[in-house]
């Protein structure tokens, strides 16, 4: 009867969704595996890292690459990421990139996205986290200067959520002031100019 038709339609829809989900899961798994192979070949791809001069255990990651998101992996393979503006996400007190992750694929069409992750057990001071972000920016810009085919005046945008917005503001202020304190832990004695183009504050 009518109820049986509805039930059959619902089962068909569920099977279609499951098939689609498995297809995308397989695709992501393939690209993630391929990305790991590229890492083993030591091709320059932005990876998760921690700065040795800071006490913090915070890390920076390329979330779309780590997830094996196909467009991001393809951009990395074709060395197109370095030509995109750099968008650095600084999280709130949760220290994760979970909140904005669903927006990353769309943002990734324009930006090379990085995200900071801070472990819940981390007890870094505000100043240590600020210096960690500053050092990361300086090192990324220095590395970009040496990268063939990259944008030598690469625009940088800071996006901070909640506590991350306060941190982003402090980092921005240091960069604008170009004070010695903003460069005190940099490995480069003459760090290149930082092309900070904007700051986005979310729930801050």
Secondary structure, DSSP 8 states (H G I E B T S, - for coil): -HHHHHHHHHHHHHHHHHHHHHHHHHHHHHHHHHHHHHHHTT------B--TTSS---EEE-HHHHTT-HHHHHHHHTT-GGGSEEEEEE--TT--STTTHHHHHHHTTTEEEEEEE--TT----HHHHHHHHHHHHHHHHHHHHHSTTS-TT--EEEEEETHHHHHHHHHHHHHHHT-GGGTTT-S-TT-----EEEEEEE--
